[in-house]
């Protein structure tokens, strides 16, 4: 429950605490900060031309926030899956390379 609430309130912090910081914290942070900027600018009465009003900016900000939250929850769920090595985990499906295998053999034989 704490993970879900933290992902809802501050998605980059949730990824930093429970997920993969080096992989996804920056892009999730960009979406979250973009949502904060849209919501703040919309609440201040800013417009993007005569066709779009502040309500559009607030709605776009909420949409970006929801995307960041969903992305953070998916990352946290994937990290948990890898740590527990469940059946759907990427850790459970890795193939170990053979020690005597030369990865460049096919390239060298074609030259």
PDB file as gemmi writes it, atoms N, CA and C in Angstrom:
CRYST1    1.000    1.000    1.000  90.00  90.00  90.00 P 1                      
ATOM      1  N   UNK A   1       0.814  -1.188   0.000  1.00  0.00           N  
ATOM      2  CA  UNK A   1       0.000   0.000   0.000  1.00  0.00           C  
ATOM      3  C   UNK A   1       0.862   1.259   0.000  1.00  0.00           C  
ATOM      4  N   UNK A   2       1.982   1.210   0.738  1.00  0.00           N  
ATOM      5  CA  UNK A   2       2.862   2.373   0.774  1.00  0.00           C  
ATOM      6  C   UNK A   2       3.443   2.658  -0.606  1.00  0.00           C  
ATOM      7  N   UNK A   3       3.750   1.601  -1.337  1.00  0.00           N  
ATOM      8  CA  UNK A   3       4.326   1.771  -2.669  1.00  0.00           C  
ATOM      9  C   UNK A   3       3.337   2.434  -3.611  1.00  0.00           C  
ATOM     10  N   UNK A   4       2.087   2.011  -3.541  1.00  0.00           N  
ATOM     11  CA  UNK A   4       1.060   2.589  -4.404  1.00  0.00           C  
ATOM     12  C   UNK A   4       0.808   4.046  -4.063  1.00  0.00           C  
ATOM     13  N   UNK A   5       0.724   4.352  -2.781  1.00  0.00           N  
ATOM     14  CA  UNK A   5       0.487   5.749  -2.372  1.00  0.00           C  
ATOM     15  C   UNK A   5       1.662   6.644  -2.768  1.00  0.00           C  
ATOM     16  N   UNK A   6       2.882   6.152  -2.571  1.00  0.00           N  
ATOM     17  CA  UNK A   6       4.046   6.949  -2.954  1.00  0.00           C  
ATOM     18  C   UNK A   6       4.108   7.119  -4.468  1.00  0.00           C  
ATOM     19  N   UNK A   7       3.734   6.079  -5.218  1.00  0.00           N  
ATOM     20  CA  UNK A   7       3.708   6.195  -6.677  1.00  0.00           C  
ATOM     21  C   UNK A   7       2.638   7.173  -7.132  1.00  0.00           C  
ATOM     22  N   UNK A   8       1.555   7.277  -6.393  1.00  0.00           N  
ATOM     23  CA  UNK A   8       0.493   8.216  -6.743  1.00  0.00           C  
ATOM     24  C   UNK A   8       0.880   9.651  -6.399  1.00  0.00           C  
ATOM     25  N   UNK A   9       1.536   9.845  -5.269  1.00  0.00           N  
ATOM     26  CA  UNK A   9       1.890  11.202  -4.825  1.00  0.00           C  
ATOM     27  C   UNK A   9       3.136  11.711  -5.532  1.00  0.00           C  
ATOM     28  N   UNK A  10       4.191  10.914  -5.545  1.00  0.00           N  
ATOM     29  CA  UNK A  10       5.467  11.329  -6.144  1.00  0.00           C  
ATOM     30  C   UNK A  10       6.100  10.141  -6.863  1.00  0.00           C  
ATOM     31  N   UNK A  11       5.745   9.924  -8.135  1.00  0.00           N  
ATOM     32  CA  UNK A  11       6.258   8.759  -8.865  1.00  0.00           C  
ATOM     33  C   UNK A  11       7.780   8.642  -8.919  1.00  0.00           C  
ATOM     34  N   UNK A  12       8.540   9.733  -9.119  1.00  0.00           N  
ATOM     35  CA  UNK A  12      10.001   9.553  -9.146  1.00  0.00           C  
ATOM     36  C   UNK A  12      10.565   9.080  -7.808  1.00  0.00           C  
ATOM     37  N   UNK A  13       9.975   9.532  -6.709  1.00  0.00           N  
ATOM     38  CA  UNK A  13      10.432   9.086  -5.395  1.00  0.00           C  
ATOM     39  C   UNK A  13      10.124   7.609  -5.189  1.00  0.00           C  
ATOM     40  N   UNK A  14       8.989   7.148  -5.688  1.00  0.00           N  
ATOM     41  CA  UNK A  14       8.643   5.730  -5.568  1.00  0.00           C  
ATOM     42  C   UNK A  14       9.611   4.862  -6.353  1.00  0.00           C  
ATOM     43  N   UNK A  15       9.982   5.308  -7.541  1.00  0.00           N  
ATOM     44  CA  UNK A  15      10.929   4.549  -8.349  1.00  0.00           C  
ATOM     45  C   UNK A  15      12.315   4.573  -7.698  1.00  0.00           C  
ATOM     46  N   UNK A  16      12.680   5.702  -7.119  1.00  0.00           N  
ATOM     47  CA  UNK A  16      13.974   5.793  -6.449  1.00  0.00           C  
ATOM     48  C   UNK A  16      14.022   4.892  -5.221  1.00  0.00           C  
ATOM     49  N   UNK A  17      12.911   4.746  -4.535  1.00  0.00           N  
ATOM     50  CA  UNK A  17      12.871   3.955  -3.305  1.00  0.00           C  
ATOM     51  C   UNK A  17      12.692   2.461  -3.577  1.00  0.00           C  
ATOM     52  N   UNK A  18      11.794   2.100  -4.482  1.00  0.00           N  
ATOM     53  CA  UNK A  18      11.437   0.705  -4.668  1.00  0.00           C  
ATOM     54  C   UNK A  18      11.769   0.144  -6.049  1.00  0.00           C  
ATOM     55  N   UNK A  19      12.232   0.955  -6.968  1.00  0.00           N  
ATOM     56  CA  UNK A  19      12.413   0.498  -8.338  1.00  0.00           C  
ATOM     57  C   UNK A  19      13.845   0.569  -8.808  1.00  0.00           C  
ATOM     58  N   UNK A  20      13.991   0.823 -10.079  1.00  0.00           N  
ATOM     59  CA  UNK A  20      15.296   0.890 -10.737  1.00  0.00           C  
ATOM     60  C   UNK A  20      15.609   2.350 -11.041  1.00  0.00           C  
ATOM     61  N   UNK A  21      16.391   2.977 -10.173  1.00  0.00           N  
ATOM     62  CA  UNK A  21      16.652   4.412 -10.287  1.00  0.00           C  
ATOM     63  C   UNK A  21      17.378   4.743 -11.582  1.00  0.00           C  
ATOM     64  N   UNK A  22      18.401   3.999 -11.911  1.00  0.00           N  
ATOM     65  CA  UNK A  22      19.217   4.335 -13.074  1.00  0.00           C  
ATOM     66  C   UNK A  22      18.485   4.104 -14.387  1.00  0.00           C  
ATOM     67  N   UNK A  23      17.423   3.316 -14.371  1.00  0.00           N  
ATOM     68  CA  UNK A  23      16.719   2.997 -15.618  1.00  0.00           C  
ATOM     69  C   UNK A  23      15.599   3.975 -15.936  1.00  0.00           C  
ATOM     70  N   UNK A  24      14.769   4.295 -14.955  1.00  0.00           N  
ATOM     71  CA  UNK A  24      13.526   4.990 -15.278  1.00  0.00           C  
ATOM     72  C   UNK A  24      13.193   6.195 -14.424  1.00  0.00           C  
ATOM     73  N   UNK A  25      13.981   6.523 -13.437  1.00  0.00           N  
ATOM     74  CA  UNK A  25      13.616   7.652 -12.570  1.00  0.00           C  
ATOM     75  C   UNK A  25      13.610   8.974 -13.340  1.00  0.00           C  
ATOM     76  N   UNK A  26      14.554   9.175 -14.231  1.00  0.00           N  
ATOM     77  CA  UNK A  26      14.612  10.440 -14.971  1.00  0.00           C  
ATOM     78  C   UNK A  26      13.429  10.628 -15.922  1.00  0.00           C  
ATOM     79  N   UNK A  27      13.072   9.652 -16.766  1.00  0.00           N  
ATOM     80  CA  UNK A  27      11.918   9.872 -17.638  1.00  0.00           C  
ATOM     81  C   UNK A  27      10.602  10.020 -16.870  1.00  0.00           C  
ATOM     82  N   UNK A  28      10.438   9.258 -15.805  1.00  0.00           N  
ATOM     83  CA  UNK A  28       9.230   9.404 -15.001  1.00  0.00           C  
ATOM     84  C   UNK A  28       9.216  10.775 -14.346  1.00  0.00           C  
ATOM     85  N   UNK A  29      10.368  11.240 -13.915  1.00  0.00           N  
ATOM     86  CA  UNK A  29      10.466  12.575 -13.325  1.00  0.00           C  
ATOM     87  C   UNK A  29      10.116  13.670 -14.316  1.00  0.00           C  
ATOM     88  N   UNK A  30      10.491  13.483 -15.565  1.00  0.00           N  
ATOM     89  CA  UNK A  30      10.154  14.483 -16.594  1.00  0.00           C  
ATOM     90  C   UNK A  30       8.644  14.548 -16.792  1.00  0.00           C  
ATOM     91  N   UNK A  31       7.981  13.403 -16.861  1.00  0.00           N  
ATOM     92  CA  UNK A  31       6.530  13.394 -17.001  1.00  0.00           C  
ATOM     93  C   UNK A  31       5.870  14.043 -15.788  1.00  0.00           C  
ATOM     94  N   UNK A  32       6.362  13.724 -14.589  1.00  0.00           N  
ATOM     95  CA  UNK A  32       5.771  14.257 -13.359  1.00  0.00           C  
ATOM     96  C   UNK A  32       5.982  15.764 -13.256  1.00  0.00           C  
ATOM     97  N   UNK A  33       7.190  16.233 -13.541  1.00  0.00           N  
ATOM     98  CA  UNK A  33       7.438  17.676 -13.495  1.00  0.00           C  
ATOM     99  C   UNK A  33       6.655  18.410 -14.581  1.00  0.00           C  
ATOM    100  N   UNK A  34       6.516  17.788 -15.744  1.00  0.00           N  
ATOM    101  CA  UNK A  34       5.682  18.369 -16.791  1.00  0.00           C  
ATOM    102  C   UNK A  34       4.235  18.490 -16.355  1.00  0.00           C  
ATOM    103  N   UNK A  35       3.756  17.498 -15.634  1.00  0.00           N  
ATOM    104  CA  UNK A  35       2.377  17.568 -15.137  1.00  0.00           C  
ATOM    105  C   UNK A  35       2.227  18.676 -14.107  1.00  0.00           C  
ATOM    106  N   UNK A  36       3.215  18.812 -13.218  1.00  0.00           N  
ATOM    107  CA  UNK A  36       3.155  19.899 -12.238  1.00  0.00           C  
ATOM    108  C   UNK A  36       3.166  21.262 -12.915  1.00  0.00           C  
ATOM    109  N   UNK A  37       3.981  21.406 -13.953  1.00  0.00           N  
ATOM    110  CA  UNK A  37       4.040  22.682 -14.673  1.00  0.00           C  
ATOM    111  C   UNK A  37       2.720  22.973 -15.376  1.00  0.00           C  
ATOM    112  N   UNK A  38       2.134  21.953 -16.016  1.00  0.00           N  
ATOM    113  CA  UNK A  38       0.845  22.150 -16.703  1.00  0.00           C  
ATOM    114  C   UNK A  38      -0.254  22.522 -15.721  1.00  0.00           C  
ATOM    115  N   UNK A  39      -0.313  21.815 -14.607  1.00  0.00           N  
ATOM    116  CA  UNK A  39      -1.348  22.105 -13.623  1.00  0.00           C  
ATOM    117  C   UNK A  39      -1.154  23.492 -13.027  1.00  0.00           C  
ATOM    118  N   UNK A  40       0.076  23.822 -12.693  1.00  0.00           N  
ATOM    119  CA  UNK A  40       0.359  25.146 -12.132  1.00  0.00           C  
ATOM    120  C   UNK A  40       0.050  26.269 -13.105  1.00  0.00           C  
ATOM    121  N   UNK A  41       0.434  26.105 -14.351  1.00  0.00           N  
ATOM    122  CA  UNK A  41       0.173  27.132 -15.361  1.00  0.00           C  
ATOM    123  C   UNK A  41      -1.321  27.243 -15.652  1.00  0.00           C  
ATOM    124  N   UNK A  42      -2.012  26.100 -15.634  1.00  0.00           N  
ATOM    125  CA  UNK A  42      -3.456  26.123 -15.850  1.00  0.00           C  
ATOM    126  C   UNK A  42      -4.188  26.794 -14.699  1.00  0.00           C  
ATOM    127  N   UNK A  43      -3.754  26.531 -13.471  1.00  0.00           N  
ATOM    128  CA  UNK A  43      -4.378  27.171 -12.317  1.00  0.00           C  
ATOM    129  C   UNK A  43      -4.088  28.665 -12.256  1.00  0.00           C  
ATOM    130  N   UNK A  44      -2.959  29.084 -12.811  1.00  0.00           N  
ATOM    131  CA  UNK A  44      -2.612  30.507 -12.841  1.00  0.00           C  
ATOM    132  C   UNK A  44      -3.376  31.245 -13.935  1.00  0.00           C  
ATOM    133  N   UNK A  45      -4.112  30.513 -14.762  1.00  0.00           N  
ATOM    134  CA  UNK A  45      -4.911  31.152 -15.800  1.00  0.00           C  
ATOM    135  C   UNK A  45      -4.227  31.259 -17.131  1.00  0.00           C  
ATOM    136  N   UNK A  46      -3.121  30.573 -17.318  1.00  0.00           N  
ATOM    137  CA  UNK A  46      -2.409  30.620 -18.587  1.00  0.00           C  
ATOM    138  C   UNK A  46      -3.161  29.908 -19.692  1.00  0.00           C  
ATOM    139  N   UNK A  47      -2.971  30.357 -20.913  1.00  0.00           N  
ATOM    140  CA  UNK A  47      -3.612  29.731 -22.060  1.00  0.00           C  
ATOM    141  C   UNK A  47      -2.572  29.435 -23.125  1.00  0.00           C  
ATOM    142  N   UNK A  48      -2.893  28.526 -23.996  1.00  0.00           N  
ATOM    143  CA  UNK A  48      -2.044  28.205 -25.141  1.00  0.00           C  
ATOM    144  C   UNK A  48      -2.730  28.695 -26.408  1.00  0.00           C  
ATOM    145  N   UNK A  49      -2.952  29.958 -26.517  1.00  0.00           N  
ATOM    146  CA  UNK A  49      -3.654  30.505 -27.669  1.00  0.00           C  
ATOM    147  C   UNK A  49      -5.134  30.698 -27.352  1.00  0.00           C  
ATOM    148  N   UNK A  50      -5.875  31.087 -28.334  1.00  0.00           N  
ATOM    149  CA  UNK A  50      -7.287  31.385 -28.103  1.00  0.00           C  
ATOM    150  C   UNK A  50      -8.166  30.135 -28.089  1.00  0.00           C  
ATOM    151  N   UNK A  51      -7.705  29.033 -28.684  1.00  0.00           N  
ATOM    152  CA  UNK A  51      -8.531  27.837 -28.746  1.00  0.00           C  
ATOM    153  C   UNK A  51      -8.508  27.018 -27.456  1.00  0.00           C  
ATOM    154  N   UNK A  52      -7.388  27.007 -26.783  1.00  0.00           N  
ATOM    155  CA  UNK A  52      -7.223  26.163 -25.607  1.00  0.00           C  
ATOM    156  C   UNK A  52      -7.202  27.018 -24.352  1.00  0.00           C  
ATOM    157  N   UNK A  53      -7.995  26.650 -23.389  1.00  0.00           N  
ATOM    158  CA  UNK A  53      -8.069  27.412 -22.157  1.00  0.00           C  
ATOM    159  C   UNK A  53      -7.297  26.739 -21.035  1.00  0.00           C  
ATOM    160  N   UNK A  54      -7.396  27.302 -19.848  1.00  0.00           N  
ATOM    161  CA  UNK A  54      -6.668  26.739 -18.709  1.00  0.00           C  
ATOM    162  C   UNK A  54      -7.174  25.349 -18.309  1.00  0.00           C  
ATOM    163  N   UNK A  55      -8.439  25.046 -18.593  1.00  0.00           N  
ATOM    164  CA  UNK A  55      -8.957  23.712 -18.253  1.00  0.00           C  
ATOM    165  C   UNK A  55      -8.257  22.622 -19.055  1.00  0.00           C  
ATOM    166  N   UNK A  56      -7.886  22.926 -20.295  1.00  0.00           N  
ATOM    167  CA  UNK A  56      -7.151  21.965 -21.113  1.00  0.00           C  
ATOM    168  C   UNK A  56      -5.784  21.701 -20.502  1.00  0.00           C  
ATOM    169  N   UNK A  57      -5.120  22.732 -20.011  1.00  0.00           N  
ATOM    170  CA  UNK A  57      -3.803  22.549 -19.404  1.00  0.00           C  
ATOM    171  C   UNK A  57      -3.894  21.713 -18.131  1.00  0.00           C  
ATOM    172  N   UNK A  58      -4.907  21.943 -17.331  1.00  0.00           N  
ATOM    173  CA  UNK A  58      -5.081  21.162 -16.113  1.00  0.00           C  
ATOM    174  C   UNK A  58      -5.357  19.697 -16.464  1.00  0.00           C  
ATOM    175  N   UNK A  59      -6.191  19.458 -17.457  1.00  0.00           N  
ATOM    176  CA  UNK A  59      -6.486  18.092 -17.884  1.00  0.00           C  
ATOM    177  C   UNK A  59      -5.240  17.407 -18.444  1.00  0.00           C  
ATOM    178  N   UNK A  60      -4.447  18.138 -19.219  1.00  0.00           N  
ATOM    179  CA  UNK A  60      -3.202  17.563 -19.749  1.00  0.00           C  
ATOM    180  C   UNK A  60      -2.228  17.247 -18.617  1.00  0.00           C  
ATOM    181  N   UNK A  61      -2.176  18.111 -17.605  1.00  0.00           N  
ATOM    182  CA  UNK A  61      -1.316  17.864 -16.456  1.00  0.00           C  
ATOM    183  C   UNK A  61      -1.741  16.633 -15.672  1.00  0.00           C  
ATOM    184  N   UNK A  62      -3.043  16.477 -15.488  1.00  0.00           N  
ATOM    185  CA  UNK A  62      -3.551  15.292 -14.785  1.00  0.00           C  
ATOM    186  C   UNK A  62      -3.249  14.029 -15.589  1.00  0.00           C  
ATOM    187  N   UNK A  63      -3.390  14.105 -16.902  1.00  0.00           N  
ATOM    188  CA  UNK A  63      -3.068  12.959 -17.750  1.00  0.00           C  
ATOM    189  C   UNK A  63      -1.586  12.583 -17.644  1.00  0.00           C  
ATOM    190  N   UNK A  64      -0.705  13.575 -17.667  1.00  0.00           N  
ATOM    191  CA  UNK A  64       0.724  13.301 -17.523  1.00  0.00           C  
ATOM    192  C   UNK A  64       1.030  12.692 -16.160  1.00  0.00           C  
ATOM    193  N   UNK A  65       0.352  13.172 -15.117  1.00  0.00           N  
ATOM    194  CA  UNK A  65       0.554  12.635 -13.771  1.00  0.00           C  
ATOM    195  C   UNK A  65       0.121  11.165 -13.714  1.00  0.00           C  
ATOM    196  N   UNK A  66      -1.017  10.850 -14.341  1.00  0.00           N  
ATOM    197  CA  UNK A  66      -1.486   9.471 -14.358  1.00  0.00           C  
ATOM    198  C   UNK A  66      -0.536   8.561 -15.135  1.00  0.00           C  
ATOM    199  N   UNK A  67       0.029   9.073 -16.219  1.00  0.00           N  
ATOM    200  CA  UNK A  67       1.010   8.292 -16.981  1.00  0.00           C  
ATOM    201  C   UNK A  67       2.238   8.012 -16.129  1.00  0.00           C  
ATOM    202  N   UNK A  68       2.735   9.034 -15.420  1.00  0.00           N  
ATOM    203  CA  UNK A  68       3.903   8.850 -14.557  1.00  0.00           C  
ATOM    204  C   UNK A  68       3.611   7.860 -13.432  1.00  0.00           C  
ATOM    205  N   UNK A  69       2.405   7.921 -12.870  1.00  0.00           N  
ATOM    206  CA  UNK A  69       2.033   6.992 -11.800  1.00  0.00           C  
ATOM    207  C   UNK A  69       1.957   5.562 -12.308  1.00  0.00           C  
ATOM    208  N   UNK A  70       1.314   5.361 -13.444  1.00  0.00           N  
ATOM    209  CA  UNK A  70       1.208   4.015 -14.003  1.00  0.00           C  
ATOM    210  C   UNK A  70       2.579   3.468 -14.368  1.00  0.00           C  
ATOM    211  N   UNK A  71       3.425   4.304 -14.942  1.00  0.00           N  
ATOM    212  CA  UNK A  71       4.775   3.885 -15.314  1.00  0.00           C  
ATOM    213  C   UNK A  71       5.565   3.484 -14.070  1.00  0.00           C  
ATOM    214  N   UNK A  72       5.454   4.271 -13.001  1.00  0.00           N  
ATOM    215  CA  UNK A  72       6.167   3.957 -11.761  1.00  0.00           C  
ATOM    216  C   UNK A  72       5.680   2.634 -11.175  1.00  0.00           C  
ATOM    217  N   UNK A  73       4.373   2.396 -11.185  1.00  0.00           N  
ATOM    218  CA  UNK A  73       3.844   1.138 -10.658  1.00  0.00           C  
ATOM    219  C   UNK A  73       4.329  -0.053 -11.495  1.00  0.00           C  
ATOM    220  N   UNK A  74       4.388   0.112 -12.813  1.00  0.00           N  
ATOM    221  CA  UNK A  74       4.888  -0.977 -13.666  1.00  0.00           C  
ATOM    222  C   UNK A  74       6.353  -1.272 -13.390  1.00  0.00           C  
ATOM    223  N   UNK A  75       7.147  -0.232 -13.174  1.00  0.00           N  
ATOM    224  CA  UNK A  75       8.570  -0.433 -12.877  1.00  0.00           C  
ATOM    225  C   UNK A  75       8.734  -1.136 -11.535  1.00  0.00           C  
ATOM    226  N   UNK A  76       7.993  -0.694 -10.534  1.00  0.00           N  
ATOM    227  CA  UNK A  76       8.082  -1.311  -9.208  1.00  0.00           C  
ATOM    228  C   UNK A  76       7.652  -2.774  -9.274  1.00  0.00           C  
ATOM    229  N   UNK A  77       6.586  -3.058  -9.996  1.00  0.00           N  
ATOM    230  CA  UNK A  77       6.114  -4.431 -10.134  1.00  0.00           C  
ATOM    231  C   UNK A  77       7.150  -5.290 -10.865  1.00  0.00           C  
ATOM    232  N   UNK A  78       7.802  -4.742 -11.882  1.00  0.00           N  
ATOM    233  CA  UNK A  78       8.837  -5.489 -12.596  1.00  0.00           C  
ATOM    234  C   UNK A  78      10.048  -5.777 -11.736  1.00  0.00           C  
ATOM    235  N   UNK A  79      10.446  -4.814 -10.914  1.00  0.00           N  
ATOM    236  CA  UNK A  79      11.584  -5.033 -10.032  1.00  0.00           C  
ATOM    237  C   UNK A  79      11.249  -6.080  -8.984  1.00  0.00           C  
ATOM    238  N   UNK A  80      10.039  -6.021  -8.436  1.00  0.00           N  
ATOM    239  CA  UNK A  80       9.618  -7.050  -7.476  1.00  0.00           C  
ATOM    240  C   UNK A  80       9.615  -8.430  -8.128  1.00  0.00           C  
ATOM    241  N   UNK A  81       9.156  -8.512  -9.358  1.00  0.00           N  
ATOM    242  CA  UNK A  81       9.128  -9.786 -10.073  1.00  0.00           C  
ATOM    243  C   UNK A  81      10.535 -10.325 -10.265  1.00  0.00           C  
ATOM    244  N   UNK A  82      11.479  -9.446 -10.583  1.00  0.00           N  
ATOM    245  CA  UNK A  82      12.857  -9.892 -10.768  1.00  0.00           C  
ATOM    246  C   UNK A  82      13.500 -10.316  -9.452  1.00  0.00           C  
ATOM    247  N   UNK A  83      13.196  -9.601  -8.374  1.00  0.00           N  
ATOM    248  CA  UNK A  83      13.787  -9.948  -7.083  1.00  0.00           C  
ATOM    249  C   UNK A  83      13.280 -11.293  -6.567  1.00  0.00           C  
ATOM    250  N   UNK A  84      12.009 -11.568  -6.747  1.00  0.00           N  
ATOM    251  CA  UNK A  84      11.441 -12.818  -6.278  1.00  0.00           C  
ATOM    252  C   UNK A  84      11.569 -13.934  -7.300  1.00  0.00           C  
ATOM    253  N   UNK A  85      12.060 -13.622  -8.485  1.00  0.00           N  
ATOM    254  CA  UNK A  85      12.262 -14.559  -9.590  1.00  0.00           C  
ATOM    255  C   UNK A  85      11.015 -15.402  -9.843  1.00  0.00           C  
ATOM    256  N   UNK A  86       9.928 -14.704 -10.077  1.00  0.00           N  
ATOM    257  CA  UNK A  86       8.676 -15.376 -10.407  1.00  0.00           C  
ATOM    258  C   UNK A  86       8.756 -15.952 -11.819  1.00  0.00           C  
ATOM    259  N   UNK A  87       7.731 -16.666 -12.207  1.00  0.00           N  
ATOM    260  CA  UNK A  87       7.730 -17.319 -13.516  1.00  0.00           C  
ATOM    261  C   UNK A  87       7.762 -16.322 -14.665  1.00  0.00           C  
ATOM    262  N   UNK A  88       7.177 -15.124 -14.483  1.00  0.00           N  
ATOM    263  CA  UNK A  88       7.166 -14.122 -15.542  1.00  0.00           C  
ATOM    264  C   UNK A  88       8.365 -13.183 -15.478  1.00  0.00           C  
ATOM    265  N   UNK A  89       9.306 -13.458 -14.622  1.00  0.00           N  
ATOM    266  CA  UNK A  89      10.471 -12.601 -14.433  1.00  0.00           C  
ATOM    267  C   UNK A  89      11.453 -12.727 -15.595  1.00  0.00           C  
ATOM    268  N   UNK A  90      12.116 -11.631 -15.912  1.00  0.00           N  
ATOM    269  CA  UNK A  90      13.168 -11.699 -16.927  1.00  0.00           C  
ATOM    270  C   UNK A  90      14.385 -12.444 -16.399  1.00  0.00           C  
ATOM    271  N   UNK A  91      14.574 -12.470 -15.096  1.00  0.00           N  
ATOM    272  CA  UNK A  91      15.685 -13.218 -14.512  1.00  0.00           C  
ATOM    273  C   UNK A  91      15.510 -14.723 -14.706  1.00  0.00           C  
ATOM    274  N   UNK A  92      14.266 -15.182 -14.748  1.00  0.00           N  
ATOM    275  CA  UNK A  92      14.001 -16.607 -14.899  1.00  0.00           C  
ATOM    276  C   UNK A  92      14.184 -17.072 -16.337  1.00  0.00           C  
ATOM    277  N   UNK A  93      14.259 -16.160 -17.292  1.00  0.00           N  
ATOM    278  CA  UNK A  93      14.333 -16.534 -18.705  1.00  0.00           C  
ATOM    279  C   UNK A  93      15.673 -16.194 -19.345  1.00  0.00           C  
ATOM    280  N   UNK A  94      16.691 -15.911 -18.565  1.00  0.00           N  
ATOM    281  CA  UNK A  94      17.985 -15.576 -19.144  1.00  0.00           C  
ATOM    282  C   UNK A  94      18.734 -16.842 -19.549  1.00  0.00           C  
ATOM    283  N   UNK A  95      19.466 -16.738 -20.629  1.00  0.00           N  
ATOM    284  CA  UNK A  95      20.268 -17.854 -21.128  1.00  0.00           C  
ATOM    285  C   UNK A  95      21.727 -17.529 -20.850  1.00  0.00           C  
ATOM    286  N   UNK A  96      22.399 -18.444 -20.171  1.00  0.00           N  
ATOM    287  CA  UNK A  96      23.812 -18.245 -19.852  1.00  0.00           C  
ATOM    288  C   UNK A  96      24.656 -18.609 -21.070  1.00  0.00           C  
ATOM    289  N   UNK A  97      25.599 -17.761 -21.473  1.00  0.00           N  
ATOM    290  CA  UNK A  97      26.448 -18.089 -22.623  1.00  0.00           C  
ATOM    291  C   UNK A  97      27.439 -19.191 -22.255  1.00  0.00           C  
ATOM    292  N   UNK A  98      27.805 -19.967 -23.262  1.00  0.00           N  
ATOM    293  CA  UNK A  98      28.784 -21.024 -23.040  1.00  0.00           C  
ATOM    294  C   UNK A  98      30.167 -20.400 -22.962  1.00  0.00           C  
ATOM    295  N   UNK A  99      31.006 -20.974 -22.139  1.00  0.00           N  
ATOM    296  CA  UNK A  99      32.340 -20.412 -21.924  1.00  0.00           C  
ATOM    297  C   UNK A  99      33.232 -20.557 -23.151  1.00  0.00           C  
ATOM    298  N   UNK A 100      33.041 -21.617 -23.931  1.00  0.00           N  
ATOM    299  CA  UNK A 100      33.902 -21.847 -25.089  1.00  0.00           C  
ATOM    300  C   UNK A 100      33.355 -21.230 -26.376  1.00  0.00           C  
ATOM    301  N   UNK A 101      32.264 -20.525 -26.295  1.00  0.00           N  
ATOM    302  CA  UNK A 101      31.636 -19.938 -27.477  1.00  0.00           C  
ATOM    303  C   UNK A 101      32.284 -18.592 -27.831  1.00  0.00           C  
ATOM    304  N   UNK A 102      32.662 -18.432 -29.089  1.00  0.00           N  
ATOM    305  CA  UNK A 102      33.230 -17.169 -29.565  1.00  0.00           C  
ATOM    306  C   UNK A 102      32.113 -16.352 -30.208  1.00  0.00           C  
ATOM    307  N   UNK A 103      31.765 -15.185 -29.653  1.00  0.00           N  
ATOM    308  CA  UNK A 103      30.652 -14.416 -30.198  1.00  0.00           C  
ATOM    309  C   UNK A 103      30.931 -13.829 -31.580  1.00  0.00           C  
ATOM    310  N   UNK A 104      32.192 -13.738 -31.977  1.00  0.00           N  
ATOM    311  CA  UNK A 104      32.541 -13.150 -33.264  1.00  0.00           C  
ATOM    312  C   UNK A 104      32.886 -14.201 -34.323  1.00  0.00           C  
ATOM    313  N   UNK A 105      32.638 -15.454 -34.034  1.00  0.00           N  
ATOM    314  CA  UNK A 105      32.996 -16.531 -34.961  1.00  0.00           C  
ATOM    315  C   UNK A 105      32.287 -16.366 -36.302  1.00  0.00           C  
ATOM    316  N   UNK A 106      31.010 -16.086 -36.304  1.00  0.00           N  
ATOM    317  CA  UNK A 106      30.257 -15.959 -37.549  1.00  0.00           C  
ATOM    318  C   UNK A 106      30.727 -14.762 -38.360  1.00  0.00           C  
ATOM    319  N   UNK A 107      31.092 -13.677 -37.707  1.00  0.00           N  
ATOM    320  CA  UNK A 107      31.582 -12.507 -38.410  1.00  0.00           C  
ATOM    321  C   UNK A 107      32.941 -12.761 -39.045  1.00  0.00           C  
ATOM    322  N   UNK A 108      33.791 -13.457 -38.332  1.00  0.00           N  
ATOM    323  CA  UNK A 108      35.132 -13.728 -38.855  1.00  0.00           C  
ATOM    324  C   UNK A 108      35.106 -14.716 -40.001  1.00  0.00           C  
ATOM    325  N   UNK A 109      34.191 -15.660 -39.992  1.00  0.00           N  
ATOM    326  CA  UNK A 109      34.145 -16.665 -41.062  1.00  0.00           C  
ATOM    327  C   UNK A 109      33.602 -16.085 -42.374  1.00  0.00           C  
ATOM    328  N   UNK A 110      32.814 -15.012 -42.317  1.00  0.00           N  
ATOM    329  CA  UNK A 110      32.274 -14.399 -43.528  1.00  0.00           C  
ATOM    330  C   UNK A 110      33.260 -13.465 -44.198  1.00  0.00           C  
ATOM    331  N   UNK A 111      34.308 -13.055 -43.534  1.00  0.00           N  
ATOM    332  CA  UNK A 111      35.246 -12.088 -44.106  1.00  0.00           C  
ATOM    333  C   UNK A 111      36.228 -12.732 -45.032  1.00  0.00           C  
TER     334      UNK A 111                                                      
END                                                                             
